[in-house]
Amino acid sequence: MSKSDIEIARDAKAEGIFSIGSKLGIPTEALHPYGQTKAKLGLDYVNSLAERPDGKLILVTAITPTPAGEGKTTTTVGIGDGLNRIGKKALICLREPSLGPCFGMKGGAAGGGQAQVIPMEDINLHFTGDFHAIGAANNLLAALIDNHIHQGNLLDIDVRRVTWRRVVDMNDRALREVNIALGGPSNGYPREDGFDITVASEIMAIFCLSKDLKNLETRLGQIVIGHTNLGAPVTARELEADGAMTVLLKDAFMPNLVQTLENNPALIHGGPFANIAHGCNSVIATHIALKLADYVITEAGFGADLGAEKFFNIKCRKAGLKPDAAVLVATIRALKMHGGVGKDALDQEDVDAVTVGCVNLERHLENVRSFGLPVVVAINQFSADTEAEINAVRVAAKKFGAEAIVCSHWANGGAGTEALAQHLVDLIDTNTSQFAPLYPDDLPLWEKMETVAKKIYRASGITADPKVRKQIDQLQERYGHFPICMAKTQYSFSTSADEKGAPTGHTIPIREVRLSAGAEFIVAICGEIMTMPGLPRVPSANHIHLNEAGEIEGLF
C-alpha cells in the first residue's frame, strides 16, 4: 500500500532551517526561526539585496481544473528540485494554503508524493500565523468603521453604503450576508454586513502586492471603506486605521523560508485565490527570490485563464516583473475529462478523448503565448497513462511550437523532472521572451473586462445590468487606469462550471464590481461565483484527526 502525502512528509529527513538558508547565502542573523524547520527573512536583509541582479523567472500554470487533478504545486516543487539536481541554483515561490479548502474539498497545497514542501502539516494549517494577522488587520478596520459610526460619525459615513466586509479563513456560507449591531443602542448602529474568506480580502491583495512596509501602509490607507451621505469616498486613512493595521502585519510581511523533501529552499508567502482574487504569492517574496537564485519558479492559481492572466496583467504590471518562460501543467486524466470521459473511466486508454480534450490545452497554450512567453507543457504522469495518449498531447502542443515533456516528480521527485528542467534552461537561454501585458493602463475599465473576456475566455462579449454599468462608469472617472481582477468559476472558460473543453461565443455577465483602491485593481464578479465559499456535503474536516501518537491524520 502506497504512503499518503502526509506519511511521506513525516518520514522526510528535514535539515535545520539555518542550513537551508546557507544554501542561498542567507546569514543566520537574517533568519527569524519558527521552530527548527521554518523561518522568516528579516526585512533589513531583504532590503540589503536591492542592487543584486535578478535571476530568471518561470511561471507554472495549468489547464482548466477538473476533479481528476492537475498537480500545479506538485509540479512547481518538482521543477525546483529538478533544476537543483542538474546543478542550477533554483528557488521556488509558492502561496500559503488557506484553511478553507484544507477543511473543505480541495485539501492542502504543499505538493504531493515525492514533490512536497515541508513541514507539510504546519504549512497547510497555521504555518507562521500570516493569515491570522491578515484577518485581524481586516477585522480591525471593520471594528473601527462601526465604532466611528457609533461614536458620532464625524466623517458622515452613510451606513447603507459601507462596502468593507469582515473575513474569516474558513468556508462558511452562513456568513455571506449578516445583520450586525443588533440588541440595542449600546451595541452600535444596526446594518447589513457580510463575510468573505480571508484569501479574497483586499488586505490579502495589498499584502501580496506591496513592495515594502512603507508601501504597505500607503496602500492600506488608500482602502475605500464606503461613502459619505453626499457620495464622497471614505478611506482607511481618514479613520486613522492604516498605522495599526500595518503594525498587525509587520511580522507577517517577512517572507517564509522552508524546504522541499530534497532539502532545497522554498519561499512560501501570501495566498490569494485565483478564482476570486489575483492568485499569486507576494511580490516581496518573488523579488527576494530573484536576488537569491539564478532560477525562480512560481505558480499562479487554477488554470491559465485565471491565475496566469492575473499574474501577467496585475502582478507583473504592478511589480515590474518580466517572466522568462511558462510551464503549462496537464494530466492525461484531466484531458480525458475535458474530452467527455467520466471520472470512473479515467484509467482506461482513450486516445480519442485525449485528442478532443486537448482543445483545452491548446486554448491555454495560445493564451500564454499571446503574452510573448515561450512555453512548455509538463505532463504530470499517472501510472495508467499510455504512450499513445502521451503522443496525442505531444501532437497538440507541437501545433503551438511547444514541447510536451513527461514528468514523474510525484513518484521520483526531482529526478522525474530533469528533462523538463534542462529544456527550461535551454528555452530561457535562447532569450525569446517578449513579455507584454494584455492591455494598456489607459484602456477604459469596461474595455479591459471585454478584452479579457474575448481574448482569454473567447466570449462574444460581456453584459451588466444598468446599475452595474453606472458603477463602472463612476469608477472610470477616478480609477480608470487600474487593471481588472476577474472573479469567475475556475472550472470553465465560461461562467458555467459544467462547460468543459474550450467553449466559445458565450457571454460573460458582470454581476458586481468592487473597488480595491489599496490593491489598485477593480474586481469584476462574473456569474454565480462567491467570495465566501461553502463546504461540500462531506468536508475534508470530517476525516482529519489526531492518532494515538498525537500525529495528524487525514490531511492531504
Residue, then its C-alpha position, 0 to 999 in steps of 0.5 A: m500500500s502506497k504512503s499518503d502525502i502526509e506519511i511521506a512528509r513525516d518520514a522526510k529527513a528535514e535539515g535545520i532551517f539555518s542550513i537551508g538558508s546557507k544554501l542561498g547565502i542567507p546569514t543566520e542573523a537574517l533568519h527569524p526561526y519558527g521552530q527548527t524547520k521554518a523561518k522568516l527573512g528579516l526585512d533589513y536583509v531583504n532590503s540589503l539585496a536591492e542592487r543584486p541582479d535578478g535571476k530568471l523567472i518561470l511561471v507554472t500554470a495549468i489547464t482548466p481544473t477538473p476533479a481528476g487533478e492537475g498537480k500545479t504545486t506538485t509540479t512547481v516543487g518538482i521543477g525546483d528540485g529538478l533544476n537543483r539536481i542538474g546543478k542550477k541554483a533554483l528557488i521556488c515561490l509558492r502561496e500559503p494554503s488557506l484553511g478553507p479548502c484544507f477543511g473543505m474539498k480541495g485539501g492542502a497545497a504543499g505538493g504531493g508524493q515525492a514533490q512536497v514542501i515541508p513541514m507539510e502539516d504546519i504549512n497547510l494549517h497555521f504555518t507562521g500565523d500570516f493569515h491570522a494577522i491578515g484577518a485581524a488587520n481586516n477585522l480591525l478596520a471593520a471594528l473601527i468603521d462601526n465604532h466611528i459610526h457609533q461614536g458620532n460619525l464625524l466623517d458622515i459615513d452613510v451606513r447603507r453604503v459601507t462596502w468593507r466586509r469582515v473575513v474569516d479563513m474558513n468556508d462558511r456560507a452562513l456568513r455571506e450576508v449578516n445583520i450586525a449591531l443588533g440588541g440595542p443602542s449600546n451595541g452600535y448602529p444596526r446594518e447589513d454586513g457580510f463575510d468573505i474568506t480571508v484569501a479574497s480580502e483586499i488586505m490579502a491583495i495589498f499584502c501580496l502586492s506591496k513592495d515594502l512596509k512603507n508601501l504597505e501602509t500607503r496602500l492600506g490607507q488608500i482602502v475605500i471603506g464606503h461613502t459619505n451621505l453626499g457620495a464622497p469616498v471614505t478611506a482607511r486613512e481618514l479613520e486613522a486605521d492604516g498605522a495599526m493595521t500595518v503594525l498587525l502585519k509587520d511580522a507577517f510581511m517577512p517572507n517564509l523560508v522552508q524546504t522541499l523533501e530534497n532539502n532545497p529552499a522554498l519561499i512560501h508567502g501570501g495566498p490569494f485565490a485565483n478564482i476570486a482574487h489575483g492568485c499569486n504569492s507576494v511580490i516581496a517574496t518573488h523579488i527576494a527570490l530573484k536576488l537569491a537564485d539564478y532560477v525562480i519558479t512560481e505558480a499562479g492559481f487554477g488554470a491559465d485563464l485565471g491565475a496566469e492572466k492575473f499574474f501577467n496583467i496585475k502582478c507583473r504590471k504592478a511589480g515590474l516583473k518580466p517572466d522568462a518562460a511558462v510551464l503549462v501543467a496537464t494530466i492525461r486524466a484531466l484531458k480525458m475529462h475535458g474530452g467527455v470521459g467520466k471520472d470512473a473511466l479515467d484509467q482506461e486508454d482513450v486516445d480519442a478523448v485525449t485528442v478532443g480534450c486537448v482543445n483545452l490545452e491548446r486554448h491555454l497554450e495560445n493564451v500564454r503565448s499571446f503574452g510573448l512567453p515561450v512555453v512548455v507543457a509538463i505532463n504530470q504522469f499517472s501510472a495508467d497513462t499510455e504512450a499513445e495518449i502521451n503522443a496525442v498531447r505531444v501532437a497538440a502542443k507541437k501545433f503551438g511550437a511547444e514541447a510536451i515533456v513527461c514528468s514523474h516528480w510525484a513518484n521520483g521527485g526531482a529526478g522525474t523532472e530533469a528533462l523538463a528542467q534542462h529544456l527550461v534552461d535551454l528555452i530561457d537561454t535562447n532569450t525569446s521572451q517578449f513579455a507584454p501585458l494584455y492591455p494598456d493602463d489607459l484602456p477604459l475599465w469596461e474595455k479591459m473586462e471585454t478584452v479579457a473576456k474575448k481574448i482569454y475566455r473567447a466570449s462574444g462579449i460581456t453584459a451588466d445590468p444598468k446599475v452595474r454599468k453606472q458603477i463602472d462608469q463612476l469608477q472610470e472617472r477616478y480609477g480608470h487606469f487600474p487593471i481588472c481582477m476577474a472573479k469567475t468559476q475556475y472550472s470553465f472558460s465560461t461562467s458555467a462550471d459544467e462547460k468543459g473543453a474550450p467553449t466559445g461565443h458565450t457571454i460573460p455577465i458582470r454581476e458586481v464590481r468592487l473597488s480595491a483602491g489599496a490593491e489598485f485593481i477593480v474586481a469584476i464578479c462574473g456569474e454565480i461565483m462567491t467570495m465566501p465559499g461553502l463546504p461540500r456535503v462531506p468536508s475534508a474536516n470530517h476525516i482529519h484527526l489526531n492518532e494515538a501518537g498525537e500525529i495528524e491524520g487525514l490531511f492531504 
